Amino acid sequence: MPVEYENRLILVEKRDSRVAVVTLNNPPMNLNSIPSMTELGEAFRKLDGDPDALAIVLTGSGTKAFNVGSDLTGFKAMHGNFKGRKFKMETDMMNSIEFVSKPTICAIEGYCMGGGLELACCCDIRIVAENAVFAQPEINLGLYPASGGLYRLPRIIGYPQALEMMYLGESINAAEAYRLGLANKVVPSGTAVGKALEMAEKIAGKAPNAIRVIKEGSRKMWLKDSKDNHYTNLEYIEGIFNHYNGMEGVDAFLEKRAPAFRYNPETDG
C-alpha cells in the first residue's frame, strides 16, 4: 500500500480501490496533541477534495489503543488558554472528520477513550475488535468530554446511555458497545482494519453521487447541524478547565493520587 503523503504523527495511504487509510501514528496509545490534531485535520481536508478517495478508513497504529485522547502532561501549561488554542483546534479537527463529504469508517483496536471515543464518534461507521474498551472518563478528572462528546455520543447510543457513560466515567467492552449501537460490527482482534477496508471498498464501488446524497441528506434530515453545537460547547470550556476541580483532577492524575475535589458550587472557582 503506497504512502500518498506522510507526516510525523499521521499517515495517509491510498489504495487502488479508491479507499484512503488515515492512521494515527503515535503508539502505543496514539495520544492527541496540537501537532497531531493539526496534521489530522489537514489530512481530512485534503481527502475531502481528492477525487481519487471515495471512502476513508481511520485507525490507530498498533493494537493496544486506537486513541485515548489528550496527552495530559501538556495540560498544566495550557491553563487559561484552552479556548484559543487546544480546543479550538480540536473542534476544527473533529469538524473536518464529521463533515468530510466521503463515507468514513473507524477501525478500532484496544483502548478507545476520552478524546479517542469522541474522535471515533465523528466517523459514520465503527468496526470494533473484540479487545476494544470504550470510556468517557473525563468526569474522573473533574472535566467533561469537551471535543463533542456532549452531543455526538447521545446521538449514537441514546441520551440516557450516553449520560450514564459520561456521569460515571466507567469503561464498556466491545460486546456492550455493539449492544448500544456504538459498534456496527465486532470482529476478532487484529482484524478491524481489514474488515473496515472490505466495507470501504464495497462503498467505494457504489455510485459516488448517490453516496454523497445519502451522507449529506441523512445528516441534514436526522441530525441538528453539529456546527451550532460546537460553538455552544466552546462556551463551556474556559470555565470548566479553569475551575479548581479541573486543574486538581489533571494534577492528581499526573501525580498518581486521588483528586481532592471541592463540592461547593457557590464558592469554589
C-alpha positions, -999 to +999 in steps of 0.1 A: +000+000+000+019+031-012+022+061+011+005+091-006+018+117+018+032+113+053+035+135+084+053+127+116+021+118+136-004+110+108+000+086+079-022+087+049-023+057+024-043+054-007-053+021-023-061+013-059-097+007-048-100+044-041-100+039-004-078+061+018-064+049+052-056+075+078-035+062+107-029+079+140+009+073+143+018+079+179+019+044+195+013+028+219-017+050+229-019+074+199-023+104+221-037+136+208-015+167+207-016+200+189+007+188+162-012+155+157-046+173+156-032+198+131-020+170+108-052+150+112-074+179+102-052+187+073-053+151+061-091+150+061-094+184+044-071+172+016-090+139+012-123+158+011-111+174-022-094+143-036-114+127-064-094+095-061-105+089-025-141+077-023-141+063+012-119+068+042-108+044+070-095+060+102-074+038+126-046+038+151-011+024+149-007-009+168-033-029+186-030-016+222-051+015+216-070+033+188-066+066+208-070+076+244-074+113+240-052+141+251-016+139+264-023+153+299+013+162+305+007+193+285-025+204+303-009+225+331+010+247+308-022+254+288-044+266+317-061+299+309-057+294+271-077+264+263-104+281+242-079+299+220-056+270+214-062+234+220-100+232+220-105+255+190-080+234+171-096+201+183-131+214+173-119+223+139-102+188+135-133+170+146-154+191+122-131+181+094-138+145+100-176+147+107-183+170+078-160+154+052-181+145+021-167+109+019-180+079+039-158+073+069-152+040+088-133+039+121-113+007+127-108+003+165-084-020+183-077-018+220-085+013+241-108+040+227-112+065+255-118+102+262-110+122+231-104+090+213-140+080+217-151+115+206-129+111+176-144+077+167-179+092+171-171+116+142-170+087+118-200+073+101-193+036+109-172+019+136-157-016+132-145-028+166-121-055+176-131-079+204-103-064+226-117-029+224-125-009+255-145+023+255-150+051+281-156+088+286-135+091+318-133+129+319-156+132+349-129+114+370-107+144+364-134+169+372-138+176+335-163+167+307-160+154+271-151+188+256-145+177+220-180+168+210-189+140+234-218+160+248-237+158+216-222+131+193-223+102+218-260+108+227-269+108+190-253+074+185-262+054+216-291+074+230-294+101+256-297+081+288-270+056+279-246+084+270-253+102+303-245+070+322-211+068+304-203+105+310-216+106+346-197+075+358-167+075+335-166+037+336-155+016+307-175-008+285-163-037+263-168-044+226-200-065+232-216-037+252-206-012+226-223-033+200-254-037+221-256+001+225-251+008+188-217+023+192-201-005+172-215-016+138-196-048+139-174-067+164-145-087+148-116-108+160-087-088+175-062-078+149-087-078+120-105-044+125-086-026+097-090-055+073-128-057+079-131-019+076-112-019+043-135-046+030-165-025+038-149+007+025-140-010-008-176-020-013-188+015-006-162+030-030-177+008-057-211+024-054-223+055-073-204+083-056-231+109-063-257+088-045-233+081-016-228+118-012-265+125-011-270+097+014-244+111+038-253+147+034-291+142+033-293+118+063-273+143+084-295+172+075-328+154+079-320+134+111-295+155+130-295+191+140-264+207+125-235+199+148-218+232+139-242+250+161-234+227+190-196+231+185-198+268+194-221+262+223-196+236+236-167+261+233-186+284+257-183+258+284-146+251+280-129+280+296-150+278+328-147+241+333-110+238+326-100+268+346-121+258+376-101+244+406-116+209+401-104+207+365-069+217+375-070+194+405-082+164+385-055+167+360-028+173+386-040+143+406-039+120+375-003+131+367+008+127+403-010+093+406-032+101+435-069+105+442-082+140+434-094+163+462-124+179+445-143+208+460-181+205+461-195+240+469-206+255+435-212+288+451-177+294+464-154+272+445-137+285+415 
